[in-house]
Amino acid sequence: MPKEQKEIWSKALTFAANIKGEHSKRWDNEAKMIERIASDISAKLNDTPPRDFDGLVGMEAHLEKLSSMLSQDPDEVKMVGIWGPPGIGKTTIARALFDKICGDFQSCIFMENVKGMYGRIDLDDHGLKMRLQKQFLSEIFDQKNTRVKHLGIAKERLKERRVLVVLDDVDHVEQLNALANQSEWFGSGSRIIVTTEDKQVLEAQWTNFTYKVGFPSEQQALEILCRYAFGQSIPLDGFKDLAIEVAKIGGNLPLGLRVLGSSLCGKSIDEWKQTMSRLRTSLDGRIERILRTAYNDLHEKDKAIFLHIACMFNGEKKDLIVHLLDKSRLEVSLGLLNLEKKSLIDISTDKCIVMHHLLQQMGRKVVSSKKLKKRQFLLKAEEILDVLTHNKGTGAILGIALDISELQHELVISATTFQGLLMYWSAYPLATLPSSFHPEFLVKFSMPHSKLEQLWQGIQPLGSLKLMDLSFSKKLKEIPDLSKAINIEKLDISQCESLVTLHSSICELHQLKDLIMWGCSKIEYVPTNINLTSLDSLYMSGCSSLRSIPNMSTNVKYLSLGKMSHTFWSHFAASSISRNTFSQTLKSIQVLRLSYNNFVSIPDCIKELSELRYLFLKNCRNLIELPELPSSLVVLFAENCASLRTISNPFQNSNMVLDFGNCLRLEPEAREIILNSSCEYAFLPGENVPTYFTRQVRGSSLTIHLGQRPLSSFSRFKACVVLASGEGVYDGVMSCSLVARDSGLVFKHELWMRYPYELLGDHLCMFDLVFTSEDNDLEAERCYGDALIQFSCTPYNIIGCGVRF
């Protein structure tokens, strides 16, 4: 054999000899050794990159965000929580992430349904934890019957190993205490991933990052449905409208979309139509079982609040719900917080309670499954008709939700039917209420979007009434005498376009806090003396026929006078009495809305409103100058004031927010006042970063030099970016990141922006910039030297930026 060939063989044999394997001398049983070798070979043959989750809609974006979290501080132990409602896809996302990165760890475990395993073992708390940890260690080391003598065994076995652990569907902090109580339990670089419906579980542990799984967009929801219904990403010909409607029924919930799509797969158009009528009124059993489990796990008080929302309050303001249930002993504020953290409701930016309609459907089924005499809420038209007509209800009834279109017989209402109840009836179709209607026991009377022209004749006893909502009842011609509504706190007649006047009895409502009458465009007069000490908020914007401001309580804190007529402001300008009313009566005013008016100036006496904090002058297109404003002011919105030229005094409040978007005629002196203000945020037209920003560039990123001073020694930066003209966005975020060149540490700052209007030219956005570490604020002590600051602001293009210390 040639020498070269011998060397090749020698290297190959040496390599083979060094491969880790099994030696027969170490085994007493040769059969078991062969079984082990066969098992190892099988595992290696199957160790191919998984493709089970390729093509799942939205998965790539989820994995990218989670991978970014997991990649930070690679030598430290990190825990990431994946949080969201039942059926949103948390387990699927965690499984896809596990498959993607498990090859980078010494040991890996995907522990499914932790909640189910923990709940079905009949042991005390310590015994449950021991049993759970035993199963955990047995799986991670692939050894049956691992002995666990105490709860410290996990730390002893894992502290030197780099492990990947996924704990799926955790619902109690004790489960995490048993399986991942401290970061010190795991070796350097380990990653712990927890999926849960309950955010409180994550908050009670050492979680580093929390990732909330949001609902897919409408387009993504349609694509998910189509994948299961048609095996492709778009509907088959002729099915598009049906598919869009089914996707809406599925409520953008991945579980619902998958189940509904699978159940409709292979069916004809006629079969789709037949199936949809059932889907609109009933839940698929598989969806219901998963959602019902989340409800069953709630505390009894939280269950009651859940059902109140499902039957009566979905979409209502949080404060209203808390107020209406304040005497129920349900601890409503705490219950709403619990429901939010368990992903069963969301609280919108305008503080409304939002429940997914599949959860609402499930909740209503819980109510309807009880015998009629035991139901707390009545939802079906025929049952409601029977109860209202014959007063068959019991003390159990808390609420009635009636769709008038479902009634097939005349509605007659017993006198005591509504005792202690809330009445909500949207889009009432008749001009009057039944003569048999007796509202004396109502607490909440809500009939928005009705076709009512009048409510009743004479005076009704309304001593229980706290809220009356007749908003958008555009045919309503008069408000009845409300003098007996001695406990009413809120009256909403907004957009009642046929109202000409308010009844004088409104001056007798001494518990009234909120009078909402914006958009009542035909009202010419209101009672002159609404001097109610209880009145806190008065909304009169859009009352374009109103001729003067009524005399009102000095306690009013919120006043809205937008879209008023030229006659109104002319009368105001000519009347010293009105000006005195403005400055003296409104001495407690904190929020003043004057948007969409045609005046050229606002009263000089505004400077005397010493409590004023928020002033809105949006779209006052004829406004030329701003007088001296009170020093208490913290927010001034004057966007689209196209004629505005001058500003009388500088803004020295360091917490102030200024918006002069599209005020293109500002004179140089006015611009200088804004640019030199020590405010927290300012927005105004401009093409160049001001010169006092000593570090500035064209583009969206720049480098700064911190020297030997750590980032923590800089209390804050002032930043300025130049946004190119373009379409607006209702909700946007200005994102700023600082990347330390030496250490690689990343610090972030995000600023919520709201510009639902087109920018008619380039604009300057100036704001305070405070960088914080996503991991630990102490990291700022280790950030020295050069650092890169990057800005982004979707959907705008940033064409310049600058910072100063």
Summary of the structure (lengths in Angstrom):
residues: 805
radius of gyration: 33.1
end to end distance: 76.6
largest distance: 119.7
contacts: 2496
relative contact order: 0.04
helix: 33%
strand: 19%
